[in-house]
């Protein structure tokens, strides 16, 4: 075996390793999705939709989509220790009532238009889900989700500009489906 043979063999092995590594990297980028960011708080965690971010605002977590204000969507998650009024029936009854419209000169005395109120299962929890038009922000639809655990009452509201509902509601559903509420 001469040096020419060993040099050719090493070059062939190096080219093969680079080609296989590049092919593996390409297949991985195509076939394996990028992991989502996880938002964690003291009582829960969930996967954020791409680009979304959340921050604590007093007692609620406010989550926004990517971009600059004004946002086409905003989600607010609140949790509290349960009392006797925190039941799915009470939440459903409350959401069956029109809500006072957002404050402002053009909205005084107006109430929301209730599109639907129903129950559904999301990630092993029964939720009360409702859609009201104009309850929080003019020209926005607000989706309400409420559930209970043995210790907590959970309320999620998401106001979405009516022109962007399809995009953001699917993202909200994806995020809520990954919600993990910690139990004591």
Phi and psi restraints in degrees (value plus and minus 20) as a CYANA .aco file:
   2 UNK   PHI    -117.3   -77.3
   2 UNK   PSI     153.8   193.8
   3 UNK   PHI     -87.5   -47.5
   3 UNK   PSI     -49.6    -9.6
   4 UNK   PHI     -84.6   -44.6
   4 UNK   PSI     -62.5   -22.5
   5 UNK   PHI     -83.3   -43.3
   5 UNK   PSI     -66.8   -26.8
   6 UNK   PHI     -83.8   -43.8
   6 UNK   PSI     -59.4   -19.4
   7 UNK   PHI     -84.5   -44.5
   7 UNK   PSI     -65.0   -25.0
   8 UNK   PHI     -83.9   -43.9
   8 UNK   PSI     -61.7   -21.7
   9 UNK   PHI     -82.1   -42.1
   9 UNK   PSI     -65.5   -25.5
  10 UNK   PHI     -84.3   -44.3
  10 UNK   PSI     -60.9   -20.9
  11 UNK   PHI     -84.3   -44.3
  11 UNK   PSI     -63.0   -23.0
  12 UNK   PHI     -82.3   -42.3
  12 UNK   PSI     -62.7   -22.7
  13 UNK   PHI     -84.5   -44.5
  13 UNK   PSI     -61.4   -21.4
  14 UNK   PHI     -85.4   -45.4
  14 UNK   PSI     -64.5   -24.5
  15 UNK   PHI     -83.0   -43.0
  15 UNK   PSI     -61.9   -21.9
  16 UNK   PHI     -83.2   -43.2
  16 UNK   PSI     -63.8   -23.8
  17 UNK   PHI     -83.9   -43.9
  17 UNK   PSI     -62.9   -22.9
  18 UNK   PHI     -85.3   -45.3
  18 UNK   PSI     -63.4   -23.4
  19 UNK   PHI     -83.1   -43.1
  19 UNK   PSI     -65.7   -25.7
  20 UNK   PHI     -85.9   -45.9
  20 UNK   PSI     -61.0   -21.0
  21 UNK   PHI     -82.7   -42.7
  21 UNK   PSI     -63.6   -23.6
  22 UNK   PHI     -84.2   -44.2
  22 UNK   PSI     -61.7   -21.7
  23 UNK   PHI     -84.8   -44.8
  23 UNK   PSI     -62.6   -22.6
  24 UNK   PHI     -82.4   -42.4
  24 UNK   PSI     -63.0   -23.0
  25 UNK   PHI     -82.2   -42.2
  25 UNK   PSI     -64.7   -24.7
  26 UNK   PHI     -83.0   -43.0
  26 UNK   PSI     -65.5   -25.5
  27 UNK   PHI     -82.5   -42.5
  27 UNK   PSI     -61.1   -21.1
  28 UNK   PHI     -82.7   -42.7
  28 UNK   PSI     -65.0   -25.0
  29 UNK   PHI     -82.5   -42.5
  29 UNK   PSI     -54.0   -14.0
  30 UNK   PHI    -102.0   -62.0
  30 UNK   PSI     -63.7   -23.7
  31 UNK   PHI    -109.4   -69.4
  31 UNK   PSI     -46.0    -6.0
  32 UNK   PHI    -129.7   -89.7
  32 UNK   PSI      96.3   136.3
  33 UNK   PHI     -88.3   -48.3
  33 UNK   PSI     132.1   172.1
  34 UNK   PHI     -87.4   -47.4
  34 UNK   PSI     113.0   153.0
  35 UNK   PHI     -81.3   -41.3
  35 UNK   PSI     124.2   164.2
  36 UNK   PHI    -100.9   -60.9
  36 UNK   PSI     134.1   174.1
  37 UNK   PHI     -90.6   -50.6
  37 UNK   PSI     120.5   160.5
  38 UNK   PHI    -124.4   -84.4
  38 UNK   PSI     110.6   150.6
  39 UNK   PHI    -119.8   -79.8
  39 UNK   PSI     104.5   144.5
  40 UNK   PHI    -139.9   -99.9
  40 UNK   PSI     117.0   157.0
  41 UNK   PHI    -149.9  -109.9
  41 UNK   PSI    -199.0  -159.0
  42 UNK   PHI     -83.3   -43.3
  42 UNK   PSI     -53.4   -13.4
  43 UNK   PHI    -130.5   -90.5
  43 UNK   PSI     -26.0    14.0
  44 UNK   PHI    -181.2  -141.2
  44 UNK   PSI     150.0   190.0
  45 UNK   PHI    -170.3  -130.3
  45 UNK   PSI     134.1   174.1
  46 UNK   PHI    -179.0  -139.0
  46 UNK   PSI     139.3   179.3
  47 UNK   PHI    -102.0   -62.0
  47 UNK   PSI     110.9   150.9
  48 UNK   PHI    -102.5   -62.5
  48 UNK   PSI     125.6   165.6
  49 UNK   PHI     -87.2   -47.2
  49 UNK   PSI     136.0   176.0
  50 UNK   PHI     -72.6   -32.6
  50 UNK   PSI     106.6   146.6
  51 UNK   PHI      66.8   106.8
  51 UNK   PSI     -35.6     4.4
  52 UNK   PHI     -90.6   -50.6
  52 UNK   PSI     134.3   174.3
  53 UNK   PHI    -167.2  -127.2
  53 UNK   PSI     131.8   171.8
  54 UNK   PHI    -151.1  -111.1
  54 UNK   PSI     131.5   171.5
  55 UNK   PHI    -167.7  -127.7
  55 UNK   PSI     133.8   173.8
  56 UNK   PHI     -97.3   -57.3
  56 UNK   PSI     109.8   149.8
  57 UNK   PHI    -145.1  -105.1
  57 UNK   PSI      72.4   112.4
  58 UNK   PHI      41.9    81.9
  58 UNK   PSI    -120.8   -80.8
  59 UNK   PHI    -127.9   -87.9
  59 UNK   PSI     -19.0    21.0
  60 UNK   PHI    -141.6  -101.6
  60 UNK   PSI     135.3   175.3
  61 UNK   PHI    -121.6   -81.6
  61 UNK   PSI     104.4   144.4
  62 UNK   PHI    -126.5   -86.5
  62 UNK   PSI     105.8   145.8
  63 UNK   PHI    -138.6   -98.6
  63 UNK   PSI     116.1   156.1
  64 UNK   PHI    -147.2  -107.2
  64 UNK   PSI     130.3   170.3
  65 UNK   PHI     -99.5   -59.5
  65 UNK   PSI     152.1   192.1
  66 UNK   PHI     -83.9   -43.9
  66 UNK   PSI     135.1   175.1
  67 UNK   PHI      96.8   136.8
  67 UNK   PSI    -192.8  -152.8
  68 UNK   PHI    -131.2   -91.2
  68 UNK   PSI     133.3   173.3
  69 UNK   PHI     -82.9   -42.9
  69 UNK   PSI     132.8   172.8
  70 UNK   PHI     -95.6   -55.6
  70 UNK   PSI     117.8   157.8
  71 UNK   PHI    -102.2   -62.2
  71 UNK   PSI     128.3   168.3
  72 UNK   PHI     -97.9   -57.9
  72 UNK   PSI     -31.6     8.4
  73 UNK   PHI    -171.5  -131.5
  73 UNK   PSI     133.5   173.5
  74 UNK   PHI    -170.5  -130.5
  74 UNK   PSI     115.2   155.2
  75 UNK   PHI    -137.8   -97.8
  75 UNK   PSI     119.1   159.1
  76 UNK   PHI    -147.8  -107.8
  76 UNK   PSI     109.0   149.0
  77 UNK   PHI    -139.3   -99.3
  77 UNK   PSI     106.5   146.5
  78 UNK   PHI    -146.9  -106.9
  78 UNK   PSI     122.6   162.6
  79 UNK   PHI    -155.1  -115.1
  79 UNK   PSI     126.7   166.7
  80 UNK   PHI    -168.8  -128.8
  80 UNK   PSI     140.1   180.1
  81 UNK   PHI     -86.7   -46.7
  81 UNK   PSI     117.1   157.1
  82 UNK   PHI     -89.8   -49.8
  82 UNK   PSI     127.6   167.6
  83 UNK   PHI    -150.8  -110.8
  83 UNK   PSI    -188.4  -148.4
  84 UNK   PHI     -87.2   -47.2
  84 UNK   PSI     -38.3     1.7
  85 UNK   PHI    -111.4   -71.4
  85 UNK   PSI     -21.8    18.2
  86 UNK   PHI    -116.9   -76.9
  86 UNK   PSI      61.5   101.5
  87 UNK   PHI    -150.2  -110.2
  87 UNK   PSI     139.7   179.7
  88 UNK   PHI     -82.4   -42.4
  88 UNK   PSI     -56.6   -16.6
  89 UNK   PHI     -84.0   -44.0
  89 UNK   PSI     -62.1   -22.1
  90 UNK   PHI     -86.1   -46.1
  90 UNK   PSI     -61.5   -21.5
  91 UNK   PHI     -82.8   -42.8
  91 UNK   PSI     -63.5   -23.5
  92 UNK   PHI     -84.0   -44.0
  92 UNK   PSI     -63.7   -23.7
  93 UNK   PHI     -80.8   -40.8
  93 UNK   PSI     -63.2   -23.2
  94 UNK   PHI     -81.7   -41.7
  94 UNK   PSI     -63.2   -23.2
  95 UNK   PHI     -94.8   -54.8
  95 UNK   PSI     -33.4     6.6
  96 UNK   PHI    -101.7   -61.7
  96 UNK   PSI     -24.8    15.2
  97 UNK   PHI    -117.9   -77.9
  97 UNK   PSI     117.3   157.3
  98 UNK   PHI     -80.0   -40.0
  98 UNK   PSI     118.7   158.7
  99 UNK   PHI    -114.5   -74.5
  99 UNK   PSI     128.4   168.4
 100 UNK   PHI     -82.6   -42.6
 100 UNK   PSI     112.7   152.7
 101 UNK   PHI     -86.1   -46.1
 101 UNK   PSI     142.7   182.7
 102 UNK   PHI     -73.5   -33.5
 102 UNK   PSI     128.1   168.1
 103 UNK   PHI     -92.6   -52.6
 103 UNK   PSI     139.6   179.6
 104 UNK   PHI     121.3   161.3
 104 UNK   PSI     139.9   179.9
 105 UNK   PHI     -78.0   -38.0
 105 UNK   PSI     -59.7   -19.7
 106 UNK   PHI    -101.4   -61.4
 106 UNK   PSI     -27.2    12.8
 107 UNK   PHI    -136.1   -96.1
 107 UNK   PSI     -18.4    21.6
 108 UNK   PHI     -80.2   -40.2
 108 UNK   PSI     109.8   149.8
 109 UNK   PHI      61.8   101.8
 109 UNK   PSI     -25.4    14.6
 110 UNK   PHI    -106.0   -66.0
 110 UNK   PSI     129.6   169.6
 111 UNK   PHI    -144.1  -104.1
 111 UNK   PSI     142.9   182.9
 112 UNK   PHI     -91.3   -51.3
 112 UNK   PSI     136.5   176.5
 113 UNK   PHI    -117.3   -77.3
 113 UNK   PSI     101.2   141.2
 114 UNK   PHI    -103.8   -63.8
 114 UNK   PSI     100.7   140.7
 115 UNK   PHI    -110.3   -70.3
 115 UNK   PSI     -62.2   -22.2
 116 UNK   PHI    -185.1  -145.1
 116 UNK   PSI     137.1   177.1
 117 UNK   PHI    -160.0  -120.0
 117 UNK   PSI     107.6   147.6
 118 UNK   PHI    -175.7  -135.7
 118 UNK   PSI     151.8   191.8
 119 UNK   PHI    -129.6   -89.6
 119 UNK   PSI     126.7   166.7
 120 UNK   PHI    -173.8  -133.8
 120 UNK   PSI     136.3   176.3
 121 UNK   PHI    -112.1   -72.1
 121 UNK   PSI     109.4   149.4
 122 UNK   PHI    -155.4  -115.4
 122 UNK   PSI     102.0   142.0
 123 UNK   PHI      28.1    68.1
 123 UNK   PSI      31.8    71.8
 124 UNK   PHI      47.4    87.4
 124 UNK   PSI      -3.8    36.2
 125 UNK   PHI    -144.7  -104.7
 125 UNK   PSI     120.2   160.2
 126 UNK   PHI    -103.6   -63.6
 126 UNK   PSI     109.5   149.5
 127 UNK   PHI    -139.2   -99.2
 127 UNK   PSI     129.4   169.4
 128 UNK   PHI    -114.1   -74.1
 128 UNK   PSI     107.9   147.9
 129 UNK   PHI    -142.1  -102.1
 129 UNK   PSI     117.4   157.4
 130 UNK   PHI    -163.2  -123.2
 130 UNK   PSI     133.1   173.1
 131 UNK   PHI    -147.0  -107.0
 131 UNK   PSI     102.9   142.9
 132 UNK   PHI    -141.9  -101.9
 132 UNK   PSI     118.0   158.0
 133 UNK   PHI    -116.5   -76.5
 133 UNK   PSI     108.8   148.8
 134 UNK   PHI      54.9    94.9
 134 UNK   PSI       1.2    41.2
 135 UNK   PHI    -105.8   -65.8
 135 UNK   PSI     -51.3   -11.3
 136 UNK   PHI    -129.7   -89.7
 136 UNK   PSI     -65.8   -25.8
 137 UNK   PHI    -158.9  -118.9
 137 UNK   PSI     115.2   155.2
 138 UNK   PHI     -79.1   -39.1
 138 UNK   PSI     122.8   162.8
 139 UNK   PHI      47.3    87.3
 139 UNK   PSI      -7.2    32.8
 140 UNK   PHI    -138.2   -98.2
 140 UNK   PSI     123.8   163.8
 141 UNK   PHI    -115.7   -75.7
 141 UNK   PSI     120.8   160.8
 142 UNK   PHI    -136.8   -96.8
 142 UNK   PSI     104.0   144.0
 143 UNK   PHI    -119.0   -79.0
 143 UNK   PSI     109.0   149.0
 144 UNK   PHI    -132.8   -92.8
 144 UNK   PSI     115.3   155.3
 145 UNK   PHI    -149.9  -109.9
 145 UNK   PSI     111.2   151.2
 146 UNK   PHI    -158.8  -118.8
 146 UNK   PSI     119.1   159.1
 147 UNK   PHI    -168.7  -128.7
 147 UNK   PSI     153.6   193.6
 148 UNK   PHI    -152.7  -112.7
 148 UNK   PSI     134.8   174.8
 149 UNK   PHI    -141.9  -101.9
 149 UNK   PSI    -192.7  -152.7
 150 UNK   PHI     -83.9   -43.9
 150 UNK   PSI     -46.8    -6.8
 151 UNK   PHI    -136.8   -96.8
 151 UNK   PSI     -42.2    -2.2
 152 UNK   PHI    -143.9  -103.9
 152 UNK   PSI     132.3   172.3
 153 UNK   PHI    -127.6   -87.6
 153 UNK   PSI     113.4   153.4
 154 UNK   PHI    -143.0  -103.0
 154 UNK   PSI     109.9   149.9
 155 UNK   PHI    -150.6  -110.6
 155 UNK   PSI     108.4   148.4
 156 UNK   PHI    -140.3  -100.3
 156 UNK   PSI     107.9   147.9
 157 UNK   PHI    -140.1  -100.1
 157 UNK   PSI     120.7   160.7
 158 UNK   PHI    -156.3  -116.3
 158 UNK   PSI      95.7   135.7
 159 UNK   PHI    -118.4   -78.4
 159 UNK   PSI     108.3   148.3
 160 UNK   PHI    -150.4  -110.4
 160 UNK   PSI     112.0   152.0
 161 UNK   PHI     -78.4   -38.4
 161 UNK   PSI     115.9   155.9
 162 UNK   PHI     -77.7   -37.7
 162 UNK   PSI     -42.5    -2.5
 163 UNK   PHI    -101.6   -61.6
 163 UNK   PSI     -27.3    12.7
 164 UNK   PHI    -143.8  -103.8
 164 UNK   PSI      -5.4    34.6
 165 UNK   PHI     -77.5   -37.5
 165 UNK   PSI     -68.6   -28.6
 166 UNK   PHI     -76.9   -36.9
 166 UNK   PSI     -67.3   -27.3
 167 UNK   PHI     -82.8   -42.8
 167 UNK   PSI     -71.4   -31.4
 168 UNK   PHI     -99.2   -59.2
 168 UNK   PSI     -50.1   -10.1
 169 UNK   PHI     -88.1   -48.1
 169 UNK   PSI     -58.2   -18.2
 170 UNK   PHI     -85.4   -45.4
 170 UNK   PSI     -55.8   -15.8
 171 UNK   PHI     -86.8   -46.8
 171 UNK   PSI     -62.2   -22.2
 172 UNK   PHI     -80.0   -40.0
 172 UNK   PSI     -66.7   -26.7
 173 UNK   PHI     -81.3   -41.3
 173 UNK   PSI     -59.3   -19.3
 174 UNK   PHI     -82.9   -42.9
 174 UNK   PSI     -62.1   -22.1
 175 UNK   PHI     -87.6   -47.6
 175 UNK   PSI     -65.3   -25.3
 176 UNK   PHI     -85.7   -45.7
 176 UNK   PSI     -52.9   -12.9
 177 UNK   PHI     -83.3   -43.3
 177 UNK   PSI     -42.1    -2.1
 178 UNK   PHI    -118.7   -78.7
 178 UNK   PSI     -17.1    22.9
 179 UNK   PHI     -82.7   -42.7
 179 UNK   PSI     105.8   145.8
 180 UNK   PHI    -139.8   -99.8
 180 UNK   PSI      91.5   131.5
 181 UNK   PHI    -115.4   -75.4
 181 UNK   PSI     105.5   145.5
 182 UNK   PHI     -96.3   -56.3
 182 UNK   PSI     114.2   154.2
 183 UNK   PHI    -127.2   -87.2
 183 UNK   PSI     127.5   167.5
